[in-house]
Amino acid sequence: MMPTGIVRCKGAEHPGRASKRKNCTRRAVPIGGVERLVADCYQDISITEARYTAPAAQVEAAFDERLASRSQELAALTENRKRLRNESEKLLAAHLAATLHLQVGCATTYARTDDPGRRLANQAQTGGIELGEDGEAAIRLAGDTSRRRRF
């Protein structure tokens, strides 16, 4: 049914069957009737406010619950990160304290040992000692080939 809006002499609108050019056997229907049928169809398929509010409230509650659980997880992860950072700082401080003590005692140990002990200390604590043309010693620390300390 395709209303085209042909106006009859009395003012009623009908679909385009007035010309009789086609072999259609369906009766002409006034446009107002078609519009009323279409409006009824839209009324049947439309969602009422009562039908909309219940699922909308459920969806909103589910999102709120997920957001709350996510906030709790983020708080727990933040707390865990702070704890791990504190532990890491304590371990690093202890490691540096032991390293500094080792470096301070290094010179004393080197001065008080015999030749085989000095060679062993050089192998354990340095990556090599280079003597420059100017007579200065440059030490490559063990595990660090980029930095050199000159004495």
C-alpha beads as a LAMMPS data file, in Angstrom:
LAMMPS data file: protein, C-alpha beads

151 atoms
150 bonds

1 atom types
1 bond types

-500.0 500.0 xlo xhi
-500.0 500.0 ylo yhi
-500.0 500.0 zlo zhi

Masses

1 110.0

Atoms # bond

1 1 1 0.000 0.000 0.000
2 1 1 1.624 3.213 -1.136
3 1 1 -0.294 6.400 -0.452
4 1 1 0.568 9.130 -2.915
5 1 1 -1.768 11.850 -1.742
6 1 1 -4.195 12.301 -4.621
7 1 1 -6.931 14.728 -3.587
8 1 1 -10.463 14.011 -4.723
9 1 1 -13.009 16.680 -5.459
10 1 1 -14.504 16.378 -1.950
11 1 1 -11.065 16.967 -0.378
12 1 1 -10.259 13.365 0.740
13 1 1 -6.736 12.105 0.012
14 1 1 -6.334 8.646 -1.513
15 1 1 -3.394 6.605 -2.754
16 1 1 -2.690 6.711 -6.482
17 1 1 -5.353 4.403 -7.887
18 1 1 -7.442 7.000 -9.592
19 1 1 -5.721 6.711 -12.957
20 1 1 -6.448 2.941 -13.362
21 1 1 -3.211 2.465 -15.292
22 1 1 -2.165 -0.581 -13.289
23 1 1 -3.867 -3.891 -12.745
24 1 1 -4.059 -3.490 -8.934
25 1 1 -7.241 -4.899 -7.404
26 1 1 -6.875 -3.435 -3.913
27 1 1 -9.287 -0.745 -2.876
28 1 1 -8.017 2.758 -2.379
29 1 1 -7.458 3.700 1.253
30 1 1 -7.664 7.263 2.522
31 1 1 -4.342 8.740 3.696
32 1 1 -5.783 9.535 7.108
33 1 1 -6.588 5.862 7.656
34 1 1 -3.081 4.814 6.634
35 1 1 -1.544 7.377 8.974
36 1 1 -3.753 6.123 11.823
37 1 1 -2.657 2.512 11.148
38 1 1 1.005 3.560 11.129
39 1 1 0.543 5.490 14.395
40 1 1 -1.064 2.390 15.950
41 1 1 1.909 0.267 14.840
42 1 1 4.320 2.736 16.439
43 1 1 2.224 2.683 19.605
44 1 1 2.467 -1.131 19.714
45 1 1 6.250 -1.223 19.357
46 1 1 7.118 1.759 21.543
47 1 1 8.544 1.199 25.024
48 1 1 6.615 2.699 27.892
49 1 1 8.295 4.667 30.657
50 1 1 7.544 1.875 33.161
51 1 1 9.174 -0.732 30.899
52 1 1 12.205 1.509 30.397
53 1 1 12.909 2.500 34.006
54 1 1 13.264 -1.014 35.474
55 1 1 15.986 -2.278 33.067
56 1 1 17.663 1.140 33.084
57 1 1 17.877 1.015 36.883
58 1 1 19.323 -2.515 36.733
59 1 1 21.951 -1.480 34.184
60 1 1 22.844 1.599 36.216
61 1 1 23.159 -0.503 39.392
62 1 1 25.411 -2.992 37.582
63 1 1 27.657 -0.167 36.357
64 1 1 27.795 1.355 39.843
65 1 1 28.750 -2.031 41.298
66 1 1 31.505 -2.521 38.723
67 1 1 32.797 0.993 39.330
68 1 1 32.843 0.410 43.096
69 1 1 34.706 -2.893 42.723
70 1 1 37.140 -1.228 40.338
71 1 1 37.729 1.568 42.847
72 1 1 38.411 -1.016 45.563
73 1 1 40.853 -2.857 43.287
74 1 1 42.638 0.394 42.432
75 1 1 42.913 1.265 46.126
76 1 1 44.333 -2.189 46.883
77 1 1 46.822 -1.928 44.005
78 1 1 47.898 1.541 45.120
79 1 1 48.431 0.308 48.672
80 1 1 50.409 -2.690 47.378
81 1 1 52.544 -0.395 45.192
82 1 1 53.331 1.829 48.211
83 1 1 54.277 -1.210 50.283
84 1 1 56.527 -2.596 47.539
85 1 1 58.137 0.797 47.001
86 1 1 58.918 1.075 50.737
87 1 1 60.386 -2.446 50.774
88 1 1 62.448 -1.651 47.680
89 1 1 63.794 1.539 49.244
90 1 1 64.738 -0.332 52.429
91 1 1 66.501 -3.075 50.459
92 1 1 68.303 -0.529 48.298
93 1 1 69.404 1.434 51.367
94 1 1 70.714 -1.756 52.981
95 1 1 72.507 -2.739 49.776
96 1 1 74.084 0.699 49.402
97 1 1 75.147 0.716 53.053
98 1 1 76.856 -2.644 52.571
99 1 1 78.443 -1.476 49.314
100 1 1 79.742 1.753 50.818
101 1 1 81.162 -0.155 53.751
102 1 1 82.837 -2.537 51.308
103 1 1 84.299 0.366 49.293
104 1 1 85.591 2.100 52.437
105 1 1 87.186 -1.107 53.653
106 1 1 88.531 -1.823 50.175
107 1 1 91.489 0.533 50.395
108 1 1 92.414 -0.705 53.864
109 1 1 92.181 -4.334 52.774
110 1 1 94.254 -3.661 49.661
111 1 1 96.957 -1.883 51.657
112 1 1 97.226 -4.640 54.295
113 1 1 97.274 -7.741 52.061
114 1 1 100.110 -9.465 50.282
115 1 1 100.557 -9.589 46.477
116 1 1 98.303 -12.627 45.756
117 1 1 95.577 -11.042 47.907
118 1 1 95.877 -7.768 45.994
119 1 1 95.555 -9.541 42.644
120 1 1 92.498 -11.400 43.917
121 1 1 90.963 -8.125 45.196
122 1 1 91.609 -6.487 41.817
123 1 1 89.883 -9.352 39.993
124 1 1 86.913 -9.411 42.365
125 1 1 86.228 -5.690 42.636
126 1 1 87.242 -4.192 39.314
127 1 1 86.748 -4.800 35.635
128 1 1 90.305 -3.711 35.031
129 1 1 92.865 -1.092 36.002
130 1 1 94.507 0.993 33.316
131 1 1 97.635 3.045 33.779
132 1 1 97.666 6.149 31.624
133 1 1 100.676 7.848 30.022
134 1 1 100.447 10.544 32.662
135 1 1 100.963 7.935 35.403
136 1 1 97.398 7.987 36.751
137 1 1 95.419 4.808 37.374
138 1 1 91.901 4.473 35.969
139 1 1 89.680 1.779 37.467
140 1 1 86.792 0.136 35.651
141 1 1 84.389 -1.051 38.317
142 1 1 83.217 -4.666 38.102
143 1 1 80.190 -4.977 35.826
144 1 1 80.435 -1.351 34.664
145 1 1 82.518 -0.825 31.549
146 1 1 81.376 2.707 30.803
147 1 1 82.446 4.598 33.933
148 1 1 86.050 4.974 35.002
149 1 1 87.373 6.426 38.212
150 1 1 90.709 8.156 38.052
151 1 1 93.097 8.233 40.978

Bonds

1 1 1 2
2 1 2 3
3 1 3 4
4 1 4 5
5 1 5 6
6 1 6 7
7 1 7 8
8 1 8 9
9 1 9 10
10 1 10 11
11 1 11 12
12 1 12 13
13 1 13 14
14 1 14 15
15 1 15 16
16 1 16 17
17 1 17 18
18 1 18 19
19 1 19 20
20 1 20 21
21 1 21 22
22 1 22 23
23 1 23 24
24 1 24 25
25 1 25 26
26 1 26 27
27 1 27 28
28 1 28 29
29 1 29 30
30 1 30 31
31 1 31 32
32 1 32 33
33 1 33 34
34 1 34 35
35 1 35 36
36 1 36 37
37 1 37 38
38 1 38 39
39 1 39 40
40 1 40 41
41 1 41 42
42 1 42 43
43 1 43 44
44 1 44 45
45 1 45 46
46 1 46 47
47 1 47 48
48 1 48 49
49 1 49 50
50 1 50 51
51 1 51 52
52 1 52 53
53 1 53 54
54 1 54 55
55 1 55 56
56 1 56 57
57 1 57 58
58 1 58 59
59 1 59 60
60 1 60 61
61 1 61 62
62 1 62 63
63 1 63 64
64 1 64 65
65 1 65 66
66 1 66 67
67 1 67 68
68 1 68 69
69 1 69 70
70 1 70 71
71 1 71 72
72 1 72 73
73 1 73 74
74 1 74 75
75 1 75 76
76 1 76 77
77 1 77 78
78 1 78 79
79 1 79 80
80 1 80 81
81 1 81 82
82 1 82 83
83 1 83 84
84 1 84 85
85 1 85 86
86 1 86 87
87 1 87 88
88 1 88 89
89 1 89 90
90 1 90 91
91 1 91 92
92 1 92 93
93 1 93 94
94 1 94 95
95 1 95 96
96 1 96 97
97 1 97 98
98 1 98 99
99 1 99 100
100 1 100 101
101 1 101 102
102 1 102 103
103 1 103 104
104 1 104 105
105 1 105 106
106 1 106 107
107 1 107 108
108 1 108 109
109 1 109 110
110 1 110 111
111 1 111 112
112 1 112 113
113 1 113 114
114 1 114 115
115 1 115 116
116 1 116 117
117 1 117 118
118 1 118 119
119 1 119 120
120 1 120 121
121 1 121 122
122 1 122 123
123 1 123 124
124 1 124 125
125 1 125 126
126 1 126 127
127 1 127 128
128 1 128 129
129 1 129 130
130 1 130 131
131 1 131 132
132 1 132 133
133 1 133 134
134 1 134 135
135 1 135 136
136 1 136 137
137 1 137 138
138 1 138 139
139 1 139 140
140 1 140 141
141 1 141 142
142 1 142 143
143 1 143 144
144 1 144 145
145 1 145 146
146 1 146 147
147 1 147 148
148 1 148 149
149 1 149 150
150 1 150 151
